Amino acid sequence: MPNSFQVVGIDYEPFQHLFSLTDEQLQERAVKRCYATESPGYPCRVSLEDASLGEELILLPFQHQPADSPYRATGPIFVRRGSQQSRSPVGELPSYVTSRLMSVRAYDAAHMMVAASVCEGKVTAAEIEGYFARDDVAYIHLHNAKQGCFSALVVRA
């Protein structure tokens, strides 16, 4: 069924305390404070939006695939100060996805990757719908294909 997916931002709460730390304290945790110097260019994985010019963010490693699976993985993400967890409207992708080259990775219920592709952002919705037409696909991860960063979780709606 078309438009059968939803993009889900990650929860902000685990990151909130990091914004009150000094740059030195952040560095001890492999976290870096930065400010958006261009827009688009700093996609927040909580709000599912690119940061505005000058907006404060943190760049940190995030375990986006925490499952007990060979595909367990951690990668860099940006989080904007004070962002609110977002869910895209059903069947719609955030603009930071549609404007970038994306890696689409489909996983089954056992957290094993069962399909993957790289596509232009503007056709990512069709890729997602194609994967969700398969019975073995439980969820999808999107990654920025060029930098490899985790972009978002996609679930069936």
NUKOLPA-200880 format. One line per field, with one value per atom (N, C-alpha, C): residue number from 1; residue in one letter; atom name; x, y, z. Coordinates in nm, 2 decimals, always signed. Layout:
k NUM_...
r a_...
a CA_...
px X_...
py Y_...
pz Z_...
END
This chain:
k 1_1_1_2_2_2_3_3_3_4_4_4_5_5_5_6_6_6_7_7_7_8_8_8_9_9_9_10_10_10_11_11_11_12_12_12_13_13_13_14_14_14_15_15_15_16_16_16_17_17_17_18_18_18_19_19_19_20_20_20_21_21_21_22_22_22_23_23_23_24_24_24_25_25_25_26_26_26_27_27_27_28_28_28_29_29_29_30_30_30_31_31_31_32_32_32_33_33_33_34_34_34_35_35_35_36_36_36_37_37_37_38_38_38_39_39_39_40_40_40_41_41_41_42_42_42_43_43_43_44_44_44_45_45_45_46_46_46_47_47_47_48_48_48_49_49_49_50_50_50_51_51_51_52_52_52_53_53_53_54_54_54_55_55_55_56_56_56_57_57_57_58_58_58_59_59_59_60_60_60_61_61_61_62_62_62_63_63_63_64_64_64_65_65_65_66_66_66_67_67_67_68_68_68_69_69_69_70_70_70_71_71_71_72_72_72_73_73_73_74_74_74_75_75_75_76_76_76_77_77_77_78_78_78_79_79_79_80_80_80_81_81_81_82_82_82_83_83_83_84_84_84_85_85_85_86_86_86_87_87_87_88_88_88_89_89_89_90_90_90_91_91_91_92_92_92_93_93_93_94_94_94_95_95_95_96_96_96_97_97_97_98_98_98_99_99_99_100_100_100_101_101_101_102_102_102_103_103_103_104_104_104_105_105_105_106_106_106_107_107_107_108_108_108_109_109_109_110_110_110_111_111_111_112_112_112_113_113_113_114_114_114_115_115_115_116_116_116_117_117_117_118_118_118_119_119_119_120_120_120_121_121_121_122_122_122_123_123_123_124_124_124_125_125_125_126_126_126_127_127_127_128_128_128_129_129_129_130_130_130_131_131_131_132_132_132_133_133_133_134_134_134_135_135_135_136_136_136_137_137_137_138_138_138_139_139_139_140_140_140_141_141_141_142_142_142_143_143_143_144_144_144_145_145_145_146_146_146_147_147_147_148_148_148_149_149_149_150_150_150_151_151_151_152_152_152_153_153_153_154_154_154_155_155_155_156_156_156_157_157_157
r m_m_m_p_p_p_n_n_n_s_s_s_f_f_f_q_q_q_v_v_v_v_v_v_g_g_g_i_i_i_d_d_d_y_y_y_e_e_e_p_p_p_f_f_f_q_q_q_h_h_h_l_l_l_f_f_f_s_s_s_l_l_l_t_t_t_d_d_d_e_e_e_q_q_q_l_l_l_q_q_q_e_e_e_r_r_r_a_a_a_v_v_v_k_k_k_r_r_r_c_c_c_y_y_y_a_a_a_t_t_t_e_e_e_s_s_s_p_p_p_g_g_g_y_y_y_p_p_p_c_c_c_r_r_r_v_v_v_s_s_s_l_l_l_e_e_e_d_d_d_a_a_a_s_s_s_l_l_l_g_g_g_e_e_e_e_e_e_l_l_l_i_i_i_l_l_l_l_l_l_p_p_p_f_f_f_q_q_q_h_h_h_q_q_q_p_p_p_a_a_a_d_d_d_s_s_s_p_p_p_y_y_y_r_r_r_a_a_a_t_t_t_g_g_g_p_p_p_i_i_i_f_f_f_v_v_v_r_r_r_r_r_r_g_g_g_s_s_s_q_q_q_q_q_q_s_s_s_r_r_r_s_s_s_p_p_p_v_v_v_g_g_g_e_e_e_l_l_l_p_p_p_s_s_s_y_y_y_v_v_v_t_t_t_s_s_s_r_r_r_l_l_l_m_m_m_s_s_s_v_v_v_r_r_r_a_a_a_y_y_y_d_d_d_a_a_a_a_a_a_h_h_h_m_m_m_m_m_m_v_v_v_a_a_a_a_a_a_s_s_s_v_v_v_c_c_c_e_e_e_g_g_g_k_k_k_v_v_v_t_t_t_a_a_a_a_a_a_e_e_e_i_i_i_e_e_e_g_g_g_y_y_y_f_f_f_a_a_a_r_r_r_d_d_d_d_d_d_v_v_v_a_a_a_y_y_y_i_i_i_h_h_h_l_l_l_h_h_h_n_n_n_a_a_a_k_k_k_q_q_q_g_g_g_c_c_c_f_f_f_s_s_s_a_a_a_l_l_l_v_v_v_v_v_v_r_r_r_a_a_a
a N_CA_C_N_CA_C_N_CA_C_N_CA_C_N_CA_C_N_CA_C_N_CA_C_N_CA_C_N_CA_C_N_CA_C_N_CA_C_N_CA_C_N_CA_C_N_CA_C_N_CA_C_N_CA_C_N_CA_C_N_CA_C_N_CA_C_N_CA_C_N_CA_C_N_CA_C_N_CA_C_N_CA_C_N_CA_C_N_CA_C_N_CA_C_N_CA_C_N_CA_C_N_CA_C_N_CA_C_N_CA_C_N_CA_C_N_CA_C_N_CA_C_N_CA_C_N_CA_C_N_CA_C_N_CA_C_N_CA_C_N_CA_C_N_CA_C_N_CA_C_N_CA_C_N_CA_C_N_CA_C_N_CA_C_N_CA_C_N_CA_C_N_CA_C_N_CA_C_N_CA_C_N_CA_C_N_CA_C_N_CA_C_N_CA_C_N_CA_C_N_CA_C_N_CA_C_N_CA_C_N_CA_C_N_CA_C_N_CA_C_N_CA_C_N_CA_C_N_CA_C_N_CA_C_N_CA_C_N_CA_C_N_CA_C_N_CA_C_N_CA_C_N_CA_C_N_CA_C_N_CA_C_N_CA_C_N_CA_C_N_CA_C_N_CA_C_N_CA_C_N_CA_C_N_CA_C_N_CA_C_N_CA_C_N_CA_C_N_CA_C_N_CA_C_N_CA_C_N_CA_C_N_CA_C_N_CA_C_N_CA_C_N_CA_C_N_CA_C_N_CA_C_N_CA_C_N_CA_C_N_CA_C_N_CA_C_N_CA_C_N_CA_C_N_CA_C_N_CA_C_N_CA_C_N_CA_C_N_CA_C_N_CA_C_N_CA_C_N_CA_C_N_CA_C_N_CA_C_N_CA_C_N_CA_C_N_CA_C_N_CA_C_N_CA_C_N_CA_C_N_CA_C_N_CA_C_N_CA_C_N_CA_C_N_CA_C_N_CA_C_N_CA_C_N_CA_C_N_CA_C_N_CA_C_N_CA_C_N_CA_C_N_CA_C_N_CA_C_N_CA_C_N_CA_C_N_CA_C_N_CA_C_N_CA_C_N_CA_C_N_CA_C_N_CA_C_N_CA_C_N_CA_C_N_CA_C_N_CA_C_N_CA_C_N_CA_C_N_CA_C_N_CA_C_N_CA_C_N_CA_C_N_CA_C_N_CA_C_N_CA_C_N_CA_C_N_CA_C_N_CA_C_N_CA_C_N_CA_C
px +0.09_+0.00_+0.09_+0.07_+0.15_+0.14_+0.24_+0.23_+0.22_+0.28_+0.26_+0.38_+0.45_+0.56_+0.56_+0.65_+0.66_+0.81_+0.87_+1.00_+1.00_+1.08_+1.07_+1.21_+1.20_+1.32_+1.36_+1.48_+1.52_+1.49_+1.48_+1.45_+1.56_+1.52_+1.61_+1.67_+1.59_+1.62_+1.76_+1.81_+1.94_+2.05_+2.03_+2.13_+2.12_+2.01_+1.98_+2.09_+2.14_+2.24_+2.38_+2.40_+2.53_+2.55_+2.44_+2.45_+2.50_+2.49_+2.54_+2.68_+2.74_+2.89_+2.98_+3.10_+3.20_+3.25_+3.32_+3.38_+3.48_+3.55_+3.65_+3.57_+3.47_+3.39_+3.33_+3.28_+3.23_+3.33_+3.45_+3.56_+3.59_+3.59_+3.61_+3.51_+3.40_+3.29_+3.28_+3.38_+3.39_+3.27_+3.23_+3.13_+3.19_+3.13_+3.18_+3.07_+3.08_+2.98_+3.01_+2.91_+2.94_+2.82_+2.83_+2.73_+2.71_+2.59_+2.56_+2.62_+2.71_+2.77_+2.71_+2.62_+2.55_+2.41_+2.32_+2.19_+2.13_+2.11_+2.12_+2.27_+2.29_+2.42_+2.44_+2.34_+2.35_+2.22_+2.19_+2.06_+2.04_+1.95_+1.92_+1.84_+1.89_+1.82_+1.71_+1.69_+1.57_+1.45_+1.48_+1.37_+1.34_+1.44_+1.43_+1.43_+1.51_+1.52_+1.67_+1.71_+1.84_+1.84_+1.95_+1.97_+1.98_+1.93_+1.94_+2.08_+2.12_+2.26_+2.28_+2.39_+2.42_+2.37_+2.28_+2.22_+2.32_+2.31_+2.40_+2.36_+2.46_+2.44_+2.55_+2.53_+2.63_+2.64_+2.77_+2.80_+2.86_+2.79_+2.84_+2.81_+2.88_+2.85_+2.72_+2.64_+2.51_+2.49_+2.45_+2.42_+2.28_+2.28_+2.15_+2.10_+2.19_+2.14_+2.19_+2.11_+2.16_+2.12_+2.06_+2.01_+2.13_+2.10_+2.20_+2.20_+2.28_+2.29_+2.43_+2.47_+2.60_+2.59_+2.47_+2.46_+2.45_+2.48_+2.49_+2.59_+2.55_+2.63_+2.61_+2.72_+2.72_+2.78_+2.72_+2.77_+2.74_+2.80_+2.79_+2.65_+2.60_+2.47_+2.48_+2.40_+2.39_+2.26_+2.26_+2.14_+2.14_+2.03_+2.02_+1.98_+2.03_+1.99_+1.84_+1.77_+1.63_+1.53_+1.58_+1.50_+1.39_+1.28_+1.17_+1.17_+1.14_+1.13_+1.02_+1.05_+0.95_+0.92_+0.80_+0.75_+0.70_+0.75_+0.70_+0.56_+0.48_+0.35_+0.36_+0.26_+0.26_+0.29_+0.38_+0.41_+0.50_+0.55_+0.63_+0.77_+0.86_+1.00_+1.04_+1.13_+1.18_+1.26_+1.27_+1.34_+1.49_+1.54_+1.69_+1.71_+1.61_+1.63_+1.61_+1.51_+1.48_+1.59_+1.67_+1.77_+1.91_+1.92_+2.06_+2.05_+2.17_+2.19_+2.17_+2.09_+2.05_+2.09_+2.13_+2.14_+2.02_+1.95_+1.83_+1.86_+1.84_+1.88_+1.76_+1.71_+1.59_+1.64_+1.57_+1.60_+1.48_+1.50_+1.39_+1.37_+1.28_+1.25_+1.36_+1.45_+1.57_+1.69_+1.66_+1.76_+1.87_+1.84_+1.93_+1.90_+2.00_+1.97_+1.93_+1.82_+1.77_+1.77_+1.79_+1.80_+1.86_+1.92_+1.98_+2.00_+1.99_+2.01_+2.06_+2.11_+2.15_+2.07_+2.01_+1.92_+1.92_+1.88_+1.86_+1.75_+1.76_+1.66_+1.52_+1.50_+1.37_+1.30_+1.37_+1.31_+1.31_+1.36_+1.37_+1.23_+1.12_+0.99_+0.95_+0.98_+0.95_+1.03_+1.16_+1.24_+1.18_+1.15_+1.09_+0.96_+0.87_+0.75_+0.77_+0.87_+0.91_+0.96_+1.04_+1.09_+0.97_+0.89_+0.78_+0.67_+0.68_+0.59_+0.63_+0.75_+0.80_+0.76_+0.72_+0.68_+0.79_+0.92_+1.03_+1.09_+1.05_+1.10_+1.02_+1.09_+1.03_+1.05_+1.16_+1.19_+1.31_+1.33_+1.43_+1.51_+1.64_+1.73_+1.77_+1.77_+1.82_+1.95_+2.05_+2.18_+2.22_+2.29_+2.34_+2.45_+2.43_+2.52_+2.66_+2.68_+2.81_+2.89_+2.84_+2.91_+2.89_+2.79_+2.76_+2.68_+2.65_+2.58_+2.44_+2.40_+2.26_+2.17_+2.06_+1.97_+1.84_+1.78_+1.65_+1.60_+1.51_+1.44_+1.31_+1.28_+1.15_+1.07_+0.95_+0.86_+0.74_+0.67_+0.54_+0.44_+0.35_+0.25_+0.12
py -0.12_+0.00_+0.12_+0.22_+0.34_+0.42_+0.50_+0.59_+0.51_+0.39_+0.31_+0.32_+0.43_+0.45_+0.58_+0.58_+0.71_+0.71_+0.83_+0.86_+0.91_+0.85_+0.88_+0.94_+1.06_+1.11_+1.05_+1.06_+1.00_+1.09_+1.03_+1.10_+1.20_+1.32_+1.43_+1.41_+1.35_+1.35_+1.30_+1.19_+1.14_+1.24_+1.34_+1.43_+1.57_+1.60_+1.73_+1.77_+1.69_+1.72_+1.76_+1.71_+1.74_+1.89_+1.96_+2.10_+2.18_+2.14_+2.21_+2.19_+2.09_+2.06_+2.16_+2.17_+2.25_+2.18_+2.25_+2.18_+2.07_+2.10_+2.00_+1.87_+1.89_+1.78_+1.70_+1.77_+1.70_+1.62_+1.68_+1.61_+1.48_+1.48_+1.35_+1.24_+1.28_+1.19_+1.17_+1.22_+1.20_+1.28_+1.40_+1.48_+1.62_+1.68_+1.81_+1.90_+2.02_+2.13_+2.20_+2.24_+2.31_+2.40_+2.49_+2.58_+2.57_+2.57_+2.55_+2.67_+2.64_+2.74_+2.75_+2.66_+2.66_+2.59_+2.61_+2.54_+2.53_+2.41_+2.28_+2.24_+2.15_+2.10_+2.03_+2.06_+2.00_+1.94_+1.82_+1.76_+1.70_+1.75_+1.71_+1.58_+1.48_+1.35_+1.34_+1.44_+1.45_+1.52_+1.64_+1.72_+1.68_+1.61_+1.57_+1.69_+1.80_+1.92_+1.96_+2.03_+2.09_+2.21_+2.23_+2.34_+2.47_+2.58_+2.71_+2.76_+2.86_+2.92_+2.97_+2.94_+2.98_+2.90_+2.80_+2.72_+2.63_+2.61_+2.52_+2.38_+2.29_+2.15_+2.08_+1.95_+1.86_+1.75_+1.71_+1.60_+1.49_+1.37_+1.27_+1.13_+1.03_+0.89_+0.85_+0.77_+0.73_+0.58_+0.50_+0.36_+0.35_+0.36_+0.36_+0.22_+0.12_-0.02_-0.09_-0.08_-0.14_-0.29_-0.35_-0.49_-0.58_-0.69_-0.80_-0.88_-0.82_-0.87_-0.84_-0.90_-0.87_-0.73_-0.67_-0.54_-0.43_-0.46_-0.36_-0.25_-0.12_-0.02_+0.12_+0.19_+0.33_+0.42_+0.54_+0.64_+0.78_+0.88_+1.02_+1.07_+1.16_+1.23_+1.37_+1.46_+1.59_+1.60_+1.68_+1.70_+1.85_+1.92_+2.06_+2.09_+2.19_+2.23_+2.25_+2.19_+2.22_+2.16_+2.07_+2.01_+1.92_+1.91_+1.82_+1.70_+1.58_+1.46_+1.48_+1.44_+1.46_+1.32_+1.32_+1.21_+1.27_+1.23_+1.29_+1.25_+1.33_+1.28_+1.15_+1.06_+0.93_+0.95_+0.87_+0.87_+0.99_+1.07_+1.19_+1.18_+1.23_+1.23_+1.37_+1.39_+1.52_+1.57_+1.70_+1.76_+1.73_+1.71_+1.67_+1.53_+1.45_+1.32_+1.34_+1.41_+1.42_+1.50_+1.58_+1.66_+1.60_+1.47_+1.41_+1.27_+1.22_+1.09_+1.00_+0.90_+0.82_+0.67_+0.61_+0.46_+0.41_+0.32_+0.27_+0.12_+0.09_-0.04_-0.10_-0.22_-0.29_-0.40_-0.41_-0.52_-0.60_-0.73_-0.81_-0.81_-0.89_-0.88_-0.93_-1.01_-1.06_-0.96_-0.84_-0.73_-0.77_-0.85_-0.88_-0.80_-0.74_-0.67_-0.76_-0.74_-0.82_-0.76_-0.63_-0.55_-0.42_-0.36_-0.23_-0.17_-0.04_+0.03_+0.17_+0.24_+0.38_+0.45_+0.56_+0.63_+0.78_+0.86_+1.00_+1.02_+1.12_+1.15_+1.16_+1.21_+1.23_+1.10_+0.99_+0.86_+0.77_+0.82_+0.74_+0.68_+0.76_+0.71_+0.59_+0.59_+0.47_+0.35_+0.37_+0.26_+0.20_+0.29_+0.25_+0.17_+0.22_+0.15_+0.01_+0.01_-0.12_-0.22_-0.18_-0.27_-0.31_-0.21_-0.25_-0.33_-0.35_-0.44_-0.59_-0.60_-0.74_-0.77_-0.90_-0.94_-0.95_-0.97_-0.99_-0.87_-0.75_-0.62_-0.57_-0.55_-0.51_-0.36_-0.30_-0.16_-0.12_+0.01_+0.05_+0.16_+0.16_+0.27_+0.35_+0.48_+0.57_+0.62_+0.63_+0.69_+0.78_+0.89_+0.97_+0.89_+0.87_+0.78_+0.84_+0.97_+1.02_+1.01_+1.07_+1.07_+0.94_+0.86_+0.74_+0.76_+0.88_+0.91_+0.85_+0.79_+0.75_+0.87_+0.86_+0.97_+0.95_+0.84_+0.82_+0.68_+0.65_+0.52_+0.54_+0.44_+0.44_+0.31_+0.34_+0.23_+0.22_+0.11_+0.09_+0.18_+0.24_+0.33_+0.25
pz +0.00_+0.00_+0.00_-0.10_-0.10_+0.03_+0.06_+0.18_+0.31_+0.31_+0.43_+0.53_+0.53_+0.61_+0.69_+0.79_+0.87_+0.91_+0.90_+0.95_+1.09_+1.18_+1.32_+1.36_+1.42_+1.48_+1.61_+1.66_+1.78_+1.90_+2.02_+2.14_+2.18_+2.21_+2.25_+2.39_+2.48_+2.63_+2.66_+2.59_+2.63_+2.59_+2.51_+2.47_+2.54_+2.60_+2.66_+2.75_+2.84_+2.94_+2.87_+2.75_+2.69_+2.66_+2.63_+2.59_+2.71_+2.83_+2.95_+2.98_+2.91_+2.94_+2.86_+2.92_+2.85_+2.73_+2.64_+2.52_+2.56_+2.67_+2.72_+2.77_+2.84_+2.89_+2.78_+2.67_+2.56_+2.49_+2.47_+2.41_+2.48_+2.61_+2.69_+2.65_+2.60_+2.56_+2.41_+2.34_+2.19_+2.13_+2.19_+2.14_+2.10_+2.00_+1.95_+1.94_+2.00_+1.98_+1.85_+1.78_+1.65_+1.63_+1.53_+1.49_+1.34_+1.30_+1.15_+1.08_+0.98_+0.90_+0.76_+0.73_+0.61_+0.63_+0.55_+0.56_+0.42_+0.37_+0.45_+0.47_+0.56_+0.59_+0.72_+0.82_+0.95_+0.99_+0.94_+0.96_+1.10_+1.18_+1.31_+1.31_+1.38_+1.38_+1.48_+1.55_+1.65_+1.58_+1.53_+1.47_+1.32_+1.26_+1.12_+1.03_+1.07_+0.99_+0.99_+0.88_+0.88_+0.98_+1.05_+1.14_+1.06_+1.12_+1.06_+1.08_+1.00_+1.01_+1.16_+1.22_+1.35_+1.46_+1.43_+1.53_+1.60_+1.73_+1.80_+1.79_+1.77_+1.76_+1.83_+1.86_+1.90_+1.79_+1.77_+1.68_+1.77_+1.76_+1.85_+1.79_+1.84_+1.80_+1.86_+1.78_+1.82_+1.78_+1.87_+1.84_+1.77_+1.64_+1.57_+1.54_+1.55_+1.54_+1.66_+1.77_+1.90_+1.91_+1.82_+1.83_+1.84_+1.90_+1.92_+1.79_+1.70_+1.56_+1.50_+1.40_+1.34_+1.28_+1.26_+1.20_+1.31_+1.44_+1.54_+1.49_+1.51_+1.45_+1.52_+1.52_+1.57_+1.47_+1.46_+1.37_+1.41_+1.34_+1.39_+1.35_+1.44_+1.42_+1.47_+1.42_+1.47_+1.55_+1.66_+1.74_+1.77_+1.74_+1.77_+1.91_+1.97_+2.11_+2.11_+2.21_+2.23_+2.13_+2.05_+1.95_+2.01_+1.93_+1.98_+1.88_+1.94_+1.86_+1.76_+1.63_+1.53_+1.46_+1.41_+1.32_+1.20_+1.08_+0.96_+0.94_+0.86_+0.82_+0.75_+0.76_+0.69_+0.54_+0.49_+0.35_+0.30_+0.39_+0.36_+0.41_+0.34_+0.38_+0.42_+0.52_+0.56_+0.44_+0.42_+0.31_+0.32_+0.44_+0.44_+0.38_+0.37_+0.30_+0.15_+0.11_-0.03_-0.11_-0.04_-0.11_-0.11_-0.06_-0.04_-0.11_-0.14_-0.19_-0.06_-0.07_+0.05_+0.03_+0.14_+0.15_+0.22_+0.17_+0.22_+0.26_+0.39_+0.44_+0.51_+0.46_+0.51_+0.60_+0.72_+0.82_+0.85_+0.88_+0.92_+1.07_+1.12_+1.27_+1.35_+1.29_+1.37_+1.35_+1.30_+1.28_+1.19_+1.09_+0.98_+0.86_+0.79_+0.67_+0.56_+0.50_+0.40_+0.26_+0.26_+0.13_+0.15_+0.05_+0.06_-0.08_-0.08_-0.21_-0.18_-0.28_-0.28_-0.39_-0.35_-0.45_-0.42_-0.52_-0.50_-0.40_-0.32_-0.22_-0.27_-0.39_-0.44_-0.48_-0.49_-0.51_-0.39_-0.28_-0.16_-0.11_-0.13_-0.09_-0.16_-0.29_-0.37_-0.33_-0.30_-0.24_-0.12_-0.03_+0.10_+0.08_+0.00_-0.03_-0.09_-0.18_-0.24_-0.14_-0.05_+0.06_+0.15_+0.19_+0.28_+0.21_+0.08_+0.01_+0.04_+0.09_+0.12_+0.26_+0.28_+0.41_+0.51_+0.46_+0.55_+0.61_+0.56_+0.61_+0.72_+0.84_+0.96_+0.98_+0.94_+0.95_+0.86_+0.84_+0.75_+0.82_+0.79_+0.83_+0.70_+0.71_+0.61_+0.66_+0.56_+0.59_+0.48_+0.51_+0.41_+0.34_+0.21_+0.13_+0.13_+0.11_+0.10_+0.23_+0.34_+0.47_+0.55_+0.52_+0.59_+0.72_+0.75_+0.88_+0.88_+1.00_+1.02_+1.00_+0.93_+0.90_+0.97_+0.96_+1.03_+1.03_+1.12_+1.13_+1.05_+0.97_+0.90_+0.94_+0.98_+1.03_+0.94_+0.95_+0.88_+0.95_+0.88_+0.94_+0.94
END
